[in-house]
Amino acid sequence: MAKDAKAEADGAGAAPPVKSKKKLLTIIIAILVLVLGLGGVGAYFLLKPAAEYDEEYADAPRERPKPSKRKKVDHNAAPVYVALEAFTVNLVPENGDQYLQLILSVEVEDAQVDEQLKQYMPKLRNDLTLLLSSKKASDLISSEGKTRLAAEIKEKMNDVLDPAGKGKKNDWPVKEVLFTSFIIQ
């Protein structure tokens, strides 16, 4: 009797693990099929739009257009001046804290350079602020110091606007830097 009860318990206990193994196997297969299906759908959406885009824009240029060569400057044309916002920087300390407030205008080739200046203004302001803040008041007080600073500003601006034009100073987009206010305090 004890053996029959034990046999029944073993028989009853053995059946559920077989069913649970089949159920587990079915779930694993279903998850695997689902993952593979989602992977296929994902691959379709990632690859298909690229092919459609290539067909739709096959005539479009693939490279960034090269800038056209500059047109010859009309020397009889009125000069184009661009006013920049004020710069206020700390100078390298000599006799306590000293500040420079500078407002300048630049003479440019044409109105197209004005648009280019607006486009590069954050980089230009950064580079000019770094340049101005590296100066001492004693270097800037004299007329020669101001002239040197104007030349350095012109070179910095032209390096940003036309890095390939380096060495061809006559072809630079910024022709001249003019100080409209120059205050050292």
Secondary structure, DSSP 4 states (H G I P E B T S, - for coil): -HHHHHHHHHHHHHHHHHHHHHHHHHHHHHHHHHHHHHHHHHHHHHHHHHHHHHHHTTTS-SSPPPPPPPPPP-TTSPPEEEEPPPEEEEPBPSSS--EEEEEEEEEESSHHHHHHHHHTHHHHHHHHHHHHHT-BHHHHSSHHHHHHHHHHHHHHHHHHH-GGGTT-GGG-SEEEEEEEEEEE-
